[in-house]
Amino acid sequence: MKHNSSRPVPAGRFSRMAHLGGLATRIASGMVAEGVRQVASGKRPAARELLMTPGNVRRVAEKLAHLRGAAMKMGQLLSMDAGDLMPPELAELLAVLRAGATPMPILQLAGVLEASLGEDWQQNFQQFGFTPIAAASIGQVHRAVDPQGRELALKIQYPGVAQSIDADVDNVITLLKLSRLLPEGVIADTLVEEAKQQLHAEADYQLEAAHLQMYRQALADDPGFRVPECYPQLSSRTLLAMSYESGVPIDSLQHQPLQERNRCAALLLSLLFRELFEFGWVQTDPNFANFLYDPETAQLVLLDFGATRAYRPELVEAYRALFRAGLQQDQDGLLQAATRIGYFHQQITPSQQAAVLHLFELAMEPLRSDHYDFGATDLARRLRDQGMALSMQEGYWHSPPVDALFLHRKLAGLYLLFARLKVSLACRDILEPWLKTS
């Protein structure tokens, strides 16, 4: 994504809170103006209609994108959790957030580099591109060449982001609740706390460097993937230096022949099962920007490992049982496995339980197929309708265990990509080898 302008990232807690406070004032002003306009035209507007004007939605999105960090990441997380259960206005806001952030100015960028590499930081590079090649929620990426002539990609963290995570998450949740953008009960306190922990982990680039090296080693024997090389001597908690890898956005695969699209989709689905059942850790962020396709080598390039989560052996085995029961359409086995994973810990009615299990069965539909056409299915609509019925008609909203939520996000993200690429996959053949008892 290209950006025509940069804006300083508010680094201090008070300046970040002031930005959100100013946002609330501007939203209130927008409500008054809209109310006057509607009354003048003879209408008696509801408070929600006044609040959710296009101008107010835009103000919220722009402010969160300017704050970056947890404010923006929390919006992205919410969009994957509640999905179509959210009002269309909030879906629009979150779509803006997923599109990326505005980059920081050169002086602020130089300050981060100086803090990581010292006053003479430029001595580490033959060339340094000051225009970022990507700008996201926690950092932006710059291209450089080191003294040995190696092309680098430098992931540089926005100042103050790590220190402001807890306050930002609390402020965003408060803002969304006050604005009634967030349906009642969608986000449990435990999920908010877990989101903070996940964001702290993603803001630790040394931890991401360790994940990067784990994946590079684990996939060294797989010619279908390429993982950047990490350069620890240039890396710190706020700077991640790795080899620059060429490629095109993953969704540009839609211009490739169907056979190639199918091959790449099979690689990605196989990787998810290998991560869960062999590695015991999963890169859980399904953002398309985390993958590239290299037309010259026909490899998939994996880029971002900040959202890598470890999965306990007992949870892995519960998922093995869940997938096995799902393939066999075994209702009792599905119930037992879902209970082991952490569903149904609260009191629910038989009809609510049946509705949850039906959601699982729908999500398993592609995995039961020997030839699933993602381009022709209405699975996304049916999942949405079932989720809405569960939440609204059955009166049940229970955030799944956090590890389950992140895994479901990844699988849902792959389904979305496969639909975009219009692939046809023998998903059952890809999954079945992993379901044998270990």
N, C-alpha and C positions, 0 to 999 in steps of 0.2 A: 504494500500500500504506500502510495506516495503522499507526502505532506508538504504543503506549500509554506507553512509557518511553524514556528516553535513557540512554546510558552513555558516559563519557568515552573517547575514542579514545586508546590508549597511544601517545604521540608519540615517546618515545625508543627507541633501538635496544635498550638493556638491558631496558627495561620490556616491550618486545614479545617479546624472547627469554624473559624470565621467564614471560610468559603461556603460551608454548608449552611451556616446561619444566614448569610447573604442570600443563598439560594431560597431558603424558606420565605424571606421577605419578598423576593421577586415573584415567587409562586403566589403568595397572598395578593400582591398587586395585580397579577394576571387574573386571579379569580374575581377581584373587584371589577376590573375592566370588562371581563366577560359577562359578569352579572348585570352590569349597567347596560351592556349591548343587548342582552337577551330580554331584559325587562322593557327596554325601549321598543323592542319589536313585539311586545305583547305576550311574552312567554314567562312562565314561572319556573326557572331552572332549579334542578336538584343540585345539592352540594357536589355530588360526584361529577356531574356534567361541567360544573365550573372548574373543578380541580383538574380534570383530565382533558384540558384543551391541548391541541397540538403544540402550542407555544410552551406550555408548562412541561409537557413530556420532553420537548427539545431541551429546555433549560436543565432538567434533571440529568439527562444523558450527557450534555456538554460538560456540566460541572463534575460529574463522576469521572468522565474521560480526562478532564484536566487534572483532577486529584491523582489519577492513576492508582497504582498499588491495590490495596485491599478494597478500596471503594469500587474500583472497576472489576477486580477479580471476583468480588462477592456477587456483583451483578451477573457475571458470566456463570458462576456456580448456580445461582438461583434459576437461571434460564434452563440449565440442564436438569435441575431437580424437579421443578414443578411443571415445566414444559407448557403444554397447551391448557393446563388448569388455570393459567394466569389470564388476567384481562388482556385484551388485544393491545391496549395502550402500553402496558408493561412489557409485553412481548416486543413492541416497537422500540421501546427504550433500550431493552437488552440487546436487540439486534444492532443498535448504534454502538453499544459498548463492545460487542464482539468484533466490530469492524476495525478497532485499533485506537491508539491514543495519539495525541500530538507530541512530537519530540521535544526534548529539552534544549534550551539555547546552548551555544558553543561554550560560553563561560562556565555554565553549570556542569556541562559535560567534562570540561578540562579539570574542574575541581574534583570530580569523582575519580578521574584517571590519576591525578596528582596524589590523592589520598591512598590509592592502591599501589602505584608504581613509583612514587616520589616526584620531586620537582622536575627532574629531567626525564619524565615519562616518555617523551618523544624519541629518546635515544633507543627505545626498544623497537622502533619501527623505521623501515625505509620509507614507507608511505602509510598515511592514515587518512581514511575518508571521513570527513566530518559530517557528511550527510548520511543519516542512518538508512540502512537497507530494510529495516523493519522496526516498528515501534509498537510495543504491547503494554500489558498492564503493569508489570513490575520492572521492566527494563527495555532498552532498545539495542539494536545490533548494528555494529559498524564493521566495515571491511578494512583490512590493513595488510601490509606485507612486512614480515620481520627481516632482520639483517641478513638472514640466510636465504632470503628470497621466497620463503613459504607464505602462501596466501592464508590469512587468518580471518575468522569471524569472531568479533569481540562482543560479548553480551554484557552491557554496562547498565547497572542498576540505578534507578532514579533515587536521588538523595532523600533521606527521611522516610522512605517507604517501609523499611523493616521495622523502624521504631514506632510507626503509626498504625500498625496492623490492627491491634486490639481496638483502639479508639475508632478507627475507620469502620471496622465491621459493625461495631455497636451503633455508630452514627447512621450508617446506611440502613440497617434494620429498622432503627427508629424512624428514619425518614420515610421508608416504604410503608411502615405501619401507620404513621400519622397521615400519610397521603392516601391511605386505603388502597394502595397499589398491590399490597400483599394479602392474599386471602387468609382469613383467620386460621391459625393453627398449622399453616403449611411448613413453617420453619421452627423446629423444636430447639430449645435451648442447647441440648446436647449437640445438635448439628452445627449451631453457631460456634460453639467452643471448638468443635472438630475442624470447622472451616478456618478458624484462627490458627490452629496447630498446622494445618496443611499449608496455609499461606506463609507462616514462619519458615516452614521447611523449604518452600519454593523460593523464598527470599535469601536462602543460604546457598550461594553459588558454589561453595566448596562441597556441600552435600550433593548438589547437582553434578559437579565434576566427578564425584565418586560413582554416581549412578551412570553417568556417561561412560566411564571406563568399564563398569560392570557389563553394560550392554555391548560395548565394543568387543570385549573378550567373549561374551556368551554367543555373539552372532558372527564371530570370526570365521566359523565353518559354514556360514549360510551365504551363498553367492547372490541371493535375491535382495540382500540388504547391505547398506553402507552406513556406518556410524562414524561421525567425525572423531578425529584424534584430539585429545585434550592436552593442553600445554600448562601444566601446574605452575611452572616458574613465573608465568604471567597472570595467574589466576589468584583470586582472593574471594572473600565473602560477597563482594559487590562487583567483581569482574570475572567473567568466565571466558578464557581464551581457548579457541579450538580451531581446527582446520576448516577453511572455507570449502564448502561442498557445492558443486554446481547442480542445477536441476530446475525444473519448472514446477509450479503449484500442482498438488496432487489431483485437483479436480480438472486440470487440463488433460488428464487421461481420457476424458470423454471424447477427445478427437482421435484417439487411437482405435485400431480395429477391436472388435468385440473380444477376440481371442486374447489379446494383450490386456484388455481391461479385466477380463475374467481371471487371468493369471495373477495380476497384481492384487485383485480383491482376495483371491485365495491365499496369497502370501500374508496379507494383513490379518485375515481371520485366523489362519494357522498360527501367526505370531501371538495373537491374544491368548489362544489356548496353551501355547508353549510357555508364555509368561506365567499364566496362572498355575498350570499343572507341573511344569518342569522347573522354572526359575523360582517360583514362590514370590515374585514381585511383578507388578504391572504398572506400566506407564499409563495413567488413568485419564489423561486429558485428550479428548477426541478432537480437539481443534484441528481443522484441515491444515493450518499453517505449520503444524508440527511434522509434516511429511512433504517430501519432494519426490519427483520422478525424474530420473536422468535418462533422457531418450537415447543417449549415446551408449550407455552400458545396460539399459533396461533394468536398472536397480532402483529400489525404493530407498530414499535417504531419510533416516530418523534424526530429528533435530533437537527436540526439547525433552528433558528428563526431570524437570522440576517436580512434576506431579507423580513421581514413582512411589508406589506404596508397597510395603511388604504384606503378604497374606499368610496368616498362621496355618500350619498344616491341618488343624481340625476344620478350619473354614474351607480350605481347599477341598478336603474330602467331602464336606457337606455340599459344595458346589458340584463335585463329581456325581454325587448321588442325585442332586437336583436335575442336572442335565440328563442323567441316565433315565430318571423317572419321566422327564419331559419327552424324551424320544419314544419311550414305551407308552406314553399317555397313561401313566400309572398315577391315579389321583392320590391314593394313600401314600405312595412313595414321595410324591410331590409335596404333600402336606408335611410329612416327617422331615424332609430335607429343608423346606422353608422354615420350619420351626427351629431346626438346628442352626440355621443361618441367623435367626434372631427375629423373625416375624412372629406375630401372634402372641407376644409377651403380655399384651394388654387384653382386657376382656372385649371380645367382639362377638357378634351374632353369627349363627351358621351362614346366613346369606352374605354377610360381609366377608367371611372366610372364603366362601365359594367364589365371590367376585374377585378377591385377590388371586386365588389360584387360577381363575380364568385369564387374568392378566398375564400370569406366568406362561400359560399355555399359548396365548397369542404371541408372546415374545419368542417362544420356542418354535413357532411355525416355520421360519426359514431353516432352522437347524434340523427339523425333521425331514426336510426335502432332499431328494436326489437331484433336483433341477429347479432351483427357486429363481424366478424371474423378478428381480428387485425393481426393474423398470416398469412392470405391469401391475404390481401389487398395490392395494389400498391399505396395507398393514398399518401405516402411520395413522391414517384416519380411524381405523378400528381400535388401535391402542388408545388414541385420544378419547374416543367415544366411551370406551370401557373405563378409562381413568376418570372421566367426568361423571359417569354413572356411579362409580364407586365413591367419589368424593361428595357429590351432590345428592344423589338419590339414597345411597346407603348411609350417608352421614359419617363416613369413615375416612379419616386422613391420618396415616401413621407413617412418619418418615422411617424408611428402612434403616437397618444398621448402617453406619457410615461406610464401612468397607464395602458393603453390598451396593450402596448408592454410587460410589465411585466406579465400581465394576460395571454397574448397569449403565452409567454415563458412557463408558467406553464402548460397550456393545451397541448402545443406541446410536452413538456417533458413527460407528462403522456401518450400521444399517442405513443411516442417512447418506453417507458417502456412496454406498453401493447403489442406492436409489438414484443419486445424482449421476453416477456413471452408467446406469442401466445395465448392470451385469446380471448374468445367470450363473448360479453357483450350485455345485453339489455339496451343500453345507454339511449334510449328514456324514459324508465320507471324510470331511475334514475334522469333524468333532469326534467321531466314534473311536478312533485309536486312543484317545486320551481318557476314555471312560472305563477302561479295564482297571480292576482293583489293583492299587499300587502295592 
